[in-house]
Amino acid sequence: MDVTTLAMIYLGTWRPSALAAAGRLEVRDPAAPAAADTLFGVGQAAWSGSHF
């Protein structure tokens, strides 16, 4: 995966399973996207109100 995809997962913008379905992640184990969804799951996506 590239840095953009990693940031989307890390900051909670997209679920890993959705990125895998879109072809942004190479999946070798079919159970991995669901496990990653649980591992990186957040209740709310990160947000910053400052404009920098």
PDBQT receptor file of N, H, CA, C and O in Angstrom, charges set to zero:
ATOM      1  N   MET A   1       0.838  -1.166   0.000  1.00  0.00    +0.000 N 
ATOM      2  CA  MET A   1       0.000   0.000   0.000  1.00  0.00    +0.000 C 
ATOM      3  C   MET A   1       0.888   1.236   0.000  1.00  0.00    +0.000 C 
ATOM      4  O   MET A   1       2.041   1.193   0.431  1.00  0.00    +0.000 OA
ATOM      5  N   ASP A   2       0.339   2.317  -0.483  1.00  0.00    +0.000 N 
ATOM      6  H   ASP A   2      -0.597   2.352  -0.833  1.00  0.00    +0.000 HD
ATOM      7  CA  ASP A   2       1.094   3.560  -0.473  1.00  0.00    +0.000 C 
ATOM      8  C   ASP A   2       0.769   4.358   0.791  1.00  0.00    +0.000 C 
ATOM      9  O   ASP A   2      -0.095   3.971   1.577  1.00  0.00    +0.000 OA
ATOM     10  N   VAL A   3       1.464   5.464   0.970  1.00  0.00    +0.000 N 
ATOM     11  H   VAL A   3       2.166   5.779   0.331  1.00  0.00    +0.000 HD
ATOM     12  CA  VAL A   3       1.301   6.272   2.177  1.00  0.00    +0.000 C 
ATOM     13  C   VAL A   3      -0.114   6.829   2.296  1.00  0.00    +0.000 C 
ATOM     14  O   VAL A   3      -0.652   6.920   3.399  1.00  0.00    +0.000 OA
ATOM     15  N   THR A   4      -0.709   7.196   1.191  1.00  0.00    +0.000 N 
ATOM     16  H   THR A   4      -0.272   7.122   0.295  1.00  0.00    +0.000 HD
ATOM     17  CA  THR A   4      -2.072   7.732   1.215  1.00  0.00    +0.000 C 
ATOM     18  C   THR A   4      -3.055   6.703   1.752  1.00  0.00    +0.000 C 
ATOM     19  O   THR A   4      -3.912   7.029   2.573  1.00  0.00    +0.000 OA
ATOM     20  N   THR A   5      -2.936   5.470   1.292  1.00  0.00    +0.000 N 
ATOM     21  H   THR A   5      -2.240   5.205   0.625  1.00  0.00    +0.000 HD
ATOM     22  CA  THR A   5      -3.815   4.397   1.755  1.00  0.00    +0.000 C 
ATOM     23  C   THR A   5      -3.598   4.120   3.232  1.00  0.00    +0.000 C 
ATOM     24  O   THR A   5      -4.559   3.936   3.979  1.00  0.00    +0.000 OA
ATOM     25  N   LEU A   6      -2.350   4.090   3.654  1.00  0.00    +0.000 N 
ATOM     26  H   LEU A   6      -1.569   4.240   3.047  1.00  0.00    +0.000 HD
ATOM     27  CA  LEU A   6      -2.048   3.878   5.071  1.00  0.00    +0.000 C 
ATOM     28  C   LEU A   6      -2.655   4.982   5.925  1.00  0.00    +0.000 C 
ATOM     29  O   LEU A   6      -3.202   4.704   6.992  1.00  0.00    +0.000 OA
ATOM     30  N   ALA A   7      -2.567   6.221   5.477  1.00  0.00    +0.000 N 
ATOM     31  H   ALA A   7      -2.122   6.447   4.610  1.00  0.00    +0.000 HD
ATOM     32  CA  ALA A   7      -3.151   7.341   6.227  1.00  0.00    +0.000 C 
ATOM     33  C   ALA A   7      -4.668   7.206   6.321  1.00  0.00    +0.000 C 
ATOM     34  O   ALA A   7      -5.251   7.498   7.365  1.00  0.00    +0.000 OA
ATOM     35  N   MET A   8      -5.314   6.764   5.236  1.00  0.00    +0.000 N 
ATOM     36  H   MET A   8      -4.840   6.526   4.388  1.00  0.00    +0.000 HD
ATOM     37  CA  MET A   8      -6.769   6.586   5.259  1.00  0.00    +0.000 C 
ATOM     38  C   MET A   8      -7.175   5.554   6.298  1.00  0.00    +0.000 C 
ATOM     39  O   MET A   8      -8.194   5.711   6.970  1.00  0.00    +0.000 OA
ATOM     40  N   ILE A   9      -6.383   4.505   6.429  1.00  0.00    +0.000 N 
ATOM     41  H   ILE A   9      -5.555   4.378   5.882  1.00  0.00    +0.000 HD
ATOM     42  CA  ILE A   9      -6.673   3.460   7.420  1.00  0.00    +0.000 C 
ATOM     43  C   ILE A   9      -6.366   3.972   8.827  1.00  0.00    +0.000 C 
ATOM     44  O   ILE A   9      -7.183   3.836   9.739  1.00  0.00    +0.000 OA
ATOM     45  N   TYR A  10      -5.183   4.558   8.994  1.00  0.00    +0.000 N 
ATOM     46  H   TYR A  10      -4.519   4.668   8.254  1.00  0.00    +0.000 HD
ATOM     47  CA  TYR A  10      -4.726   4.986  10.318  1.00  0.00    +0.000 C 
ATOM     48  C   TYR A  10      -5.626   6.054  10.913  1.00  0.00    +0.000 C 
ATOM     49  O   TYR A  10      -5.902   6.026  12.112  1.00  0.00    +0.000 OA
ATOM     50  N   LEU A  11      -6.087   6.990  10.104  1.00  0.00    +0.000 N 
ATOM     51  H   LEU A  11      -5.863   7.013   9.130  1.00  0.00    +0.000 HD
ATOM     52  CA  LEU A  11      -6.922   8.079  10.611  1.00  0.00    +0.000 C 
ATOM     53  C   LEU A  11      -8.407   7.726  10.650  1.00  0.00    +0.000 C 
ATOM     54  O   LEU A  11      -9.218   8.536  11.100  1.00  0.00    +0.000 OA
ATOM     55  N   GLY A  12      -8.772   6.543  10.189  1.00  0.00    +0.000 N 
ATOM     56  H   GLY A  12      -8.113   5.885   9.823  1.00  0.00    +0.000 HD
ATOM     57  CA  GLY A  12     -10.152   6.089  10.289  1.00  0.00    +0.000 C 
ATOM     58  C   GLY A  12     -11.066   6.599   9.199  1.00  0.00    +0.000 C 
ATOM     59  O   GLY A  12     -12.288   6.524   9.333  1.00  0.00    +0.000 OA
ATOM     60  N   THR A  13     -10.495   7.123   8.111  1.00  0.00    +0.000 N 
ATOM     61  H   THR A  13      -9.503   7.184   8.002  1.00  0.00    +0.000 HD
ATOM     62  CA  THR A  13     -11.324   7.649   7.035  1.00  0.00    +0.000 C 
ATOM     63  C   THR A  13     -12.016   6.536   6.262  1.00  0.00    +0.000 C 
ATOM     64  O   THR A  13     -13.184   6.669   5.897  1.00  0.00    +0.000 OA
ATOM     65  N   TRP A  14     -11.312   5.445   6.009  1.00  0.00    +0.000 N 
ATOM     66  H   TRP A  14     -10.363   5.336   6.306  1.00  0.00    +0.000 HD
ATOM     67  CA  TRP A  14     -11.848   4.310   5.247  1.00  0.00    +0.000 C 
ATOM     68  C   TRP A  14     -11.527   3.018   5.974  1.00  0.00    +0.000 C 
ATOM     69  O   TRP A  14     -10.492   2.904   6.630  1.00  0.00    +0.000 OA
ATOM     70  N   ARG A  15     -12.420   2.044   5.853  1.00  0.00    +0.000 N 
ATOM     71  H   ARG A  15     -13.261   2.136   5.320  1.00  0.00    +0.000 HD
ATOM     72  CA  ARG A  15     -12.168   0.716   6.410  1.00  0.00    +0.000 C 
ATOM     73  C   ARG A  15     -11.220  -0.051   5.480  1.00  0.00    +0.000 C 
ATOM     74  O   ARG A  15     -11.319   0.091   4.261  1.00  0.00    +0.000 OA
ATOM     75  N   PRO A  16     -10.321  -0.846   6.016  1.00  0.00    +0.000 N 
ATOM     76  CA  PRO A  16      -9.422  -1.627   5.183  1.00  0.00    +0.000 C 
ATOM     77  C   PRO A  16     -10.159  -2.549   4.208  1.00  0.00    +0.000 C 
ATOM     78  O   PRO A  16      -9.687  -2.760   3.092  1.00  0.00    +0.000 OA
ATOM     79  N   SER A  17     -11.294  -3.093   4.607  1.00  0.00    +0.000 N 
ATOM     80  H   SER A  17     -11.677  -2.920   5.514  1.00  0.00    +0.000 HD
ATOM     81  CA  SER A  17     -12.033  -3.978   3.698  1.00  0.00    +0.000 C 
ATOM     82  C   SER A  17     -12.547  -3.202   2.484  1.00  0.00    +0.000 C 
ATOM     83  O   SER A  17     -12.578  -3.740   1.378  1.00  0.00    +0.000 OA
ATOM     84  N   ALA A  18     -12.949  -1.951   2.679  1.00  0.00    +0.000 N 
ATOM     85  H   ALA A  18     -12.924  -1.514   3.578  1.00  0.00    +0.000 HD
ATOM     86  CA  ALA A  18     -13.406  -1.132   1.557  1.00  0.00    +0.000 C 
ATOM     87  C   ALA A  18     -12.245  -0.797   0.629  1.00  0.00    +0.000 C 
ATOM     88  O   ALA A  18     -12.406  -0.789  -0.592  1.00  0.00    +0.000 OA
ATOM     89  N   LEU A  19     -11.083  -0.523   1.199  1.00  0.00    +0.000 N 
ATOM     90  H   LEU A  19     -10.952  -0.529   2.190  1.00  0.00    +0.000 HD
ATOM     91  CA  LEU A  19      -9.904  -0.229   0.379  1.00  0.00    +0.000 C 
ATOM     92  C   LEU A  19      -9.440  -1.472  -0.376  1.00  0.00    +0.000 C 
ATOM     93  O   LEU A  19      -8.978  -1.377  -1.513  1.00  0.00    +0.000 OA
ATOM     94  N   ALA A  20      -9.564  -2.630   0.255  1.00  0.00    +0.000 N 
ATOM     95  H   ALA A  20      -9.940  -2.707   1.178  1.00  0.00    +0.000 HD
ATOM     96  CA  ALA A  20      -9.212  -3.875  -0.433  1.00  0.00    +0.000 C 
ATOM     97  C   ALA A  20     -10.157  -4.131  -1.600  1.00  0.00    +0.000 C 
ATOM     98  O   ALA A  20      -9.724  -4.554  -2.672  1.00  0.00    +0.000 OA
ATOM     99  N   ALA A  21     -11.443  -3.876  -1.395  1.00  0.00    +0.000 N 
ATOM    100  H   ALA A  21     -11.795  -3.533  -0.524  1.00  0.00    +0.000 HD
ATOM    101  CA  ALA A  21     -12.422  -4.067  -2.466  1.00  0.00    +0.000 C 
ATOM    102  C   ALA A  21     -12.184  -3.098  -3.621  1.00  0.00    +0.000 C 
ATOM    103  O   ALA A  21     -12.486  -3.414  -4.772  1.00  0.00    +0.000 OA
ATOM    104  N   ALA A  22     -11.641  -1.917  -3.315  1.00  0.00    +0.000 N 
ATOM    105  H   ALA A  22     -11.395  -1.661  -2.380  1.00  0.00    +0.000 HD
ATOM    106  CA  ALA A  22     -11.363  -0.928  -4.350  1.00  0.00    +0.000 C 
ATOM    107  C   ALA A  22     -10.012  -1.158  -5.028  1.00  0.00    +0.000 C 
ATOM    108  O   ALA A  22      -9.653  -0.441  -5.962  1.00  0.00    +0.000 OA
ATOM    109  N   GLY A  23      -9.263  -2.161  -4.557  1.00  0.00    +0.000 N 
ATOM    110  H   GLY A  23      -9.554  -2.743  -3.798  1.00  0.00    +0.000 HD
ATOM    111  CA  GLY A  23      -7.973  -2.461  -5.166  1.00  0.00    +0.000 C 
ATOM    112  C   GLY A  23      -6.821  -1.629  -4.630  1.00  0.00    +0.000 C 
ATOM    113  O   GLY A  23      -5.744  -1.616  -5.227  1.00  0.00    +0.000 OA
ATOM    114  N   ARG A  24      -7.022  -0.938  -3.521  1.00  0.00    +0.000 N 
ATOM    115  H   ARG A  24      -7.897  -0.948  -3.036  1.00  0.00    +0.000 HD
ATOM    116  CA  ARG A  24      -5.958  -0.114  -2.934  1.00  0.00    +0.000 C 
ATOM    117  C   ARG A  24      -5.033  -0.935  -2.046  1.00  0.00    +0.000 C 
ATOM    118  O   ARG A  24      -3.932  -0.490  -1.722  1.00  0.00    +0.000 OA
ATOM    119  N   LEU A  25      -5.469  -2.135  -1.647  1.00  0.00    +0.000 N 
ATOM    120  H   LEU A  25      -6.364  -2.496  -1.911  1.00  0.00    +0.000 HD
ATOM    121  CA  LEU A  25      -4.665  -3.042  -0.823  1.00  0.00    +0.000 C 
ATOM    122  C   LEU A  25      -4.523  -4.381  -1.521  1.00  0.00    +0.000 C 
ATOM    123  O   LEU A  25      -5.472  -4.879  -2.126  1.00  0.00    +0.000 OA
ATOM    124  N   GLU A  26      -3.344  -4.958  -1.435  1.00  0.00    +0.000 N 
ATOM    125  H   GLU A  26      -2.573  -4.553  -0.943  1.00  0.00    +0.000 HD
ATOM    126  CA  GLU A  26      -3.139  -6.315  -1.937  1.00  0.00    +0.000 C 
ATOM    127  C   GLU A  26      -3.442  -7.269  -0.787  1.00  0.00    +0.000 C 
ATOM    128  O   GLU A  26      -2.816  -7.187   0.269  1.00  0.00    +0.000 OA
ATOM    129  N   VAL A  27      -4.384  -8.160  -0.983  1.00  0.00    +0.000 N 
ATOM    130  H   VAL A  27      -4.893  -8.227  -1.841  1.00  0.00    +0.000 HD
ATOM    131  CA  VAL A  27      -4.818  -9.077   0.073  1.00  0.00    +0.000 C 
ATOM    132  C   VAL A  27      -4.339 -10.488  -0.255  1.00  0.00    +0.000 C 
ATOM    133  O   VAL A  27      -4.651 -11.033  -1.314  1.00  0.00    +0.000 OA
ATOM    134  N   ARG A  28      -3.582 -11.065   0.662  1.00  0.00    +0.000 N 
ATOM    135  H   ARG A  28      -3.328 -10.622   1.522  1.00  0.00    +0.000 HD
ATOM    136  CA  ARG A  28      -3.102 -12.443   0.489  1.00  0.00    +0.000 C 
ATOM    137  C   ARG A  28      -3.922 -13.428   1.311  1.00  0.00    +0.000 C 
ATOM    138  O   ARG A  28      -4.042 -14.598   0.947  1.00  0.00    +0.000 OA
ATOM    139  N   ASP A  29      -4.484 -12.955   2.418  1.00  0.00    +0.000 N 
ATOM    140  H   ASP A  29      -4.386 -12.005   2.713  1.00  0.00    +0.000 HD
ATOM    141  CA  ASP A  29      -5.328 -13.786   3.279  1.00  0.00    +0.000 C 
ATOM    142  C   ASP A  29      -6.735 -13.191   3.259  1.00  0.00    +0.000 C 
ATOM    143  O   ASP A  29      -6.918 -12.050   3.683  1.00  0.00    +0.000 OA
ATOM    144  N   PRO A  30      -7.727 -13.932   2.781  1.00  0.00    +0.000 N 
ATOM    145  CA  PRO A  30      -9.082 -13.390   2.674  1.00  0.00    +0.000 C 
ATOM    146  C   PRO A  30      -9.674 -12.904   4.004  1.00  0.00    +0.000 C 
ATOM    147  O   PRO A  30     -10.587 -12.078   4.001  1.00  0.00    +0.000 OA
ATOM    148  N   ALA A  31      -9.174 -13.398   5.128  1.00  0.00    +0.000 N 
ATOM    149  H   ALA A  31      -8.433 -14.069   5.131  1.00  0.00    +0.000 HD
ATOM    150  CA  ALA A  31      -9.690 -12.976   6.432  1.00  0.00    +0.000 C 
ATOM    151  C   ALA A  31      -9.025 -11.692   6.925  1.00  0.00    +0.000 C 
ATOM    152  O   ALA A  31      -9.503 -11.085   7.883  1.00  0.00    +0.000 OA
ATOM    153  N   ALA A  32      -7.957 -11.276   6.301  1.00  0.00    +0.000 N 
ATOM    154  H   ALA A  32      -7.569 -11.769   5.522  1.00  0.00    +0.000 HD
ATOM    155  CA  ALA A  32      -7.189 -10.120   6.780  1.00  0.00    +0.000 C 
ATOM    156  C   ALA A  32      -7.963  -8.797   6.757  1.00  0.00    +0.000 C 
ATOM    157  O   ALA A  32      -7.871  -8.048   7.730  1.00  0.00    +0.000 OA
ATOM    158  N   PRO A  33      -8.721  -8.466   5.700  1.00  0.00    +0.000 N 
ATOM    159  CA  PRO A  33      -9.433  -7.178   5.728  1.00  0.00    +0.000 C 
ATOM    160  C   PRO A  33     -10.418  -7.053   6.894  1.00  0.00    +0.000 C 
ATOM    161  O   PRO A  33     -10.516  -5.987   7.502  1.00  0.00    +0.000 OA
ATOM    162  N   ALA A  34     -11.134  -8.108   7.206  1.00  0.00    +0.000 N 
ATOM    163  H   ALA A  34     -11.054  -8.973   6.712  1.00  0.00    +0.000 HD
ATOM    164  CA  ALA A  34     -12.079  -8.060   8.332  1.00  0.00    +0.000 C 
ATOM    165  C   ALA A  34     -11.332  -7.894   9.656  1.00  0.00    +0.000 C 
ATOM    166  O   ALA A  34     -11.775  -7.152  10.533  1.00  0.00    +0.000 OA
ATOM    167  N   ALA A  35     -10.206  -8.580   9.799  1.00  0.00    +0.000 N 
ATOM    168  H   ALA A  35      -9.846  -9.183   9.087  1.00  0.00    +0.000 HD
ATOM    169  CA  ALA A  35      -9.398  -8.436  11.014  1.00  0.00    +0.000 C 
ATOM    170  C   ALA A  35      -8.838  -7.021  11.120  1.00  0.00    +0.000 C 
ATOM    171  O   ALA A  35      -8.791  -6.452  12.210  1.00  0.00    +0.000 OA
ATOM    172  N   ALA A  36      -8.415  -6.455   9.999  1.00  0.00    +0.000 N 
ATOM    173  H   ALA A  36      -8.453  -6.917   9.113  1.00  0.00    +0.000 HD
ATOM    174  CA  ALA A  36      -7.893  -5.088   9.996  1.00  0.00    +0.000 C 
ATOM    175  C   ALA A  36      -8.998  -4.084  10.301  1.00  0.00    +0.000 C 
ATOM    176  O   ALA A  36      -8.743  -3.069  10.948  1.00  0.00    +0.000 OA
ATOM    177  N   ASP A  37     -10.220  -4.350   9.847  1.00  0.00    +0.000 N 
ATOM    178  H   ASP A  37     -10.428  -5.175   9.321  1.00  0.00    +0.000 HD
ATOM    179  CA  ASP A  37     -11.355  -3.482  10.193  1.00  0.00    +0.000 C 
ATOM    180  C   ASP A  37     -11.510  -3.397  11.706  1.00  0.00    +0.000 C 
ATOM    181  O   ASP A  37     -11.730  -2.318  12.256  1.00  0.00    +0.000 OA
ATOM    182  N   THR A  38     -11.396  -4.533  12.368  1.00  0.00    +0.000 N 
ATOM    183  H   THR A  38     -11.218  -5.410  11.921  1.00  0.00    +0.000 HD
ATOM    184  CA  THR A  38     -11.522  -4.571  13.820  1.00  0.00    +0.000 C 
ATOM    185  C   THR A  38     -10.337  -3.886  14.487  1.00  0.00    +0.000 C 
ATOM    186  O   THR A  38     -10.511  -3.120  15.435  1.00  0.00    +0.000 OA
ATOM    187  N   LEU A  39      -9.143  -4.158  13.999  1.00  0.00    +0.000 N 
ATOM    188  H   LEU A  39      -9.002  -4.780  13.230  1.00  0.00    +0.000 HD
ATOM    189  CA  LEU A  39      -7.930  -3.604  14.586  1.00  0.00    +0.000 C 
ATOM    190  C   LEU A  39      -7.886  -2.081  14.487  1.00  0.00    +0.000 C 
ATOM    191  O   LEU A  39      -7.529  -1.410  15.455  1.00  0.00    +0.000 OA
ATOM    192  N   PHE A  40      -8.244  -1.534  13.336  1.00  0.00    +0.000 N 
ATOM    193  H   PHE A  40      -8.534  -2.080  12.550  1.00  0.00    +0.000 HD
ATOM    194  CA  PHE A  40      -8.153  -0.093  13.115  1.00  0.00    +0.000 C 
ATOM    195  C   PHE A  40      -9.489   0.630  13.285  1.00  0.00    +0.000 C 
ATOM    196  O   PHE A  40      -9.581   1.828  13.016  1.00  0.00    +0.000 OA
ATOM    197  N   GLY A  41     -10.506  -0.076  13.722  1.00  0.00    +0.000 N 
ATOM    198  H   GLY A  41     -10.431  -1.049  13.940  1.00  0.00    +0.000 HD
ATOM    199  CA  GLY A  41     -11.831   0.521  13.850  1.00  0.00    +0.000 C 
ATOM    200  C   GLY A  41     -11.868   1.651  14.872  1.00  0.00    +0.000 C 
ATOM    201  O   GLY A  41     -11.317   1.538  15.968  1.00  0.00    +0.000 OA
ATOM    202  N   VAL A  42     -12.518   2.725  14.499  1.00  0.00    +0.000 N 
ATOM    203  H   VAL A  42     -12.965   2.817  13.609  1.00  0.00    +0.000 HD
ATOM    204  CA  VAL A  42     -12.701   3.868  15.399  1.00  0.00    +0.000 C 
ATOM    205  C   VAL A  42     -14.173   4.257  15.391  1.00  0.00    +0.000 C 
ATOM    206  O   VAL A  42     -14.888   3.992  14.425  1.00  0.00    +0.000 OA
ATOM    207  N   GLY A  43     -14.610   4.873  16.449  1.00  0.00    +0.000 N 
ATOM    208  H   GLY A  43     -14.029   5.088  17.234  1.00  0.00    +0.000 HD
ATOM    209  CA  GLY A  43     -15.989   5.316  16.521  1.00  0.00    +0.000 C 
ATOM    210  C   GLY A  43     -16.254   6.551  15.691  1.00  0.00    +0.000 C 
ATOM    211  O   GLY A  43     -17.381   6.800  15.262  1.00  0.00    +0.000 OA
ATOM    212  N   GLN A  44     -15.203   7.324  15.470  1.00  0.00    +0.000 N 
ATOM    213  H   GLN A  44     -14.288   7.123  15.818  1.00  0.00    +0.000 HD
ATOM    214  CA  GLN A  44     -15.354   8.572  14.739  1.00  0.00    +0.000 C 
ATOM    215  C   GLN A  44     -14.038   8.873  14.023  1.00  0.00    +0.000 C 
ATOM    216  O   GLN A  44     -12.964   8.718  14.604  1.00  0.00    +0.000 OA
ATOM    217  N   ALA A  45     -14.121   9.300  12.770  1.00  0.00    +0.000 N 
ATOM    218  H   ALA A  45     -14.993   9.426  12.298  1.00  0.00    +0.000 HD
ATOM    219  CA  ALA A  45     -12.918   9.626  12.004  1.00  0.00    +0.000 C 
ATOM    220  C   ALA A  45     -12.217  10.840  12.603  1.00  0.00    +0.000 C 
ATOM    221  O   ALA A  45     -12.864  11.718  13.173  1.00  0.00    +0.000 OA
ATOM    222  N   ALA A  46     -10.892  10.885  12.472  1.00  0.00    +0.000 N 
ATOM    223  H   ALA A  46     -10.367  10.172  12.009  1.00  0.00    +0.000 HD
ATOM    224  CA  ALA A  46     -10.109  12.010  12.982  1.00  0.00    +0.000 C 
ATOM    225  C   ALA A  46     -10.505  13.292  12.250  1.00  0.00    +0.000 C 
ATOM    226  O   ALA A  46     -10.832  13.269  11.063  1.00  0.00    +0.000 OA
ATOM    227  N   TRP A  47     -10.469  14.409  12.979  1.00  0.00    +0.000 N 
ATOM    228  H   TRP A  47     -10.203  14.428  13.942  1.00  0.00    +0.000 HD
ATOM    229  CA  TRP A  47     -10.821  15.692  12.386  1.00  0.00    +0.000 C 
ATOM    230  C   TRP A  47     -10.071  16.791  13.119  1.00  0.00    +0.000 C 
ATOM    231  O   TRP A  47      -9.930  16.760  14.342  1.00  0.00    +0.000 OA
ATOM    232  N   SER A  48      -9.605  17.738  12.370  1.00  0.00    +0.000 N 
ATOM    233  H   SER A  48      -9.720  17.763  11.377  1.00  0.00    +0.000 HD
ATOM    234  CA  SER A  48      -8.932  18.899  12.948  1.00  0.00    +0.000 C 
ATOM    235  C   SER A  48      -9.610  20.155  12.417  1.00  0.00    +0.000 C 
ATOM    236  O   SER A  48      -9.783  20.304  11.208  1.00  0.00    +0.000 OA
ATOM    237  N   GLY A  49      -9.984  21.037  13.290  1.00  0.00    +0.000 N 
ATOM    238  H   GLY A  49      -9.844  20.917  14.273  1.00  0.00    +0.000 HD
ATOM    239  CA  GLY A  49     -10.664  22.251  12.881  1.00  0.00    +0.000 C 
ATOM    240  C   GLY A  49      -9.737  23.378  12.490  1.00  0.00    +0.000 C 
ATOM    241  O   GLY A  49     -10.197  24.444  12.079  1.00  0.00    +0.000 OA
ATOM    242  N   SER A  50      -8.427  23.160  12.610  1.00  0.00    +0.000 N 
ATOM    243  H   SER A  50      -8.054  22.294  12.943  1.00  0.00    +0.000 HD
ATOM    244  CA  SER A  50      -7.487  24.223  12.258  1.00  0.00    +0.000 C 
ATOM    245  C   SER A  50      -7.120  24.147  10.773  1.00  0.00    +0.000 C 
ATOM    246  O   SER A  50      -7.040  23.067  10.189  1.00  0.00    +0.000 OA
ATOM    247  N   HIS A  51      -6.907  25.295  10.197  1.00  0.00    +0.000 N 
ATOM    248  H   HIS A  51      -6.972  26.173  10.672  1.00  0.00    +0.000 HD
ATOM    249  CA  HIS A  51      -6.496  25.367   8.788  1.00  0.00    +0.000 C 
ATOM    250  C   HIS A  51      -5.017  25.735   8.761  1.00  0.00    +0.000 C 
ATOM    251  O   HIS A  51      -4.643  26.882   9.006  1.00  0.00    +0.000 OA
ATOM    252  N   PHE A  52      -4.199  24.759   8.462  1.00  0.00    +0.000 N 
ATOM    253  H   PHE A  52      -4.503  23.828   8.263  1.00  0.00    +0.000 HD
ATOM    254  CA  PHE A  52      -2.763  25.035   8.446  1.00  0.00    +0.000 C 
ATOM    255  C   PHE A  52      -2.166  24.647   7.123  1.00  0.00    +0.000 C 
ATOM    256  O   PHE A  52      -0.963  24.805   6.918  1.00  0.00    +0.000 OA
TER     257      PHE A  52
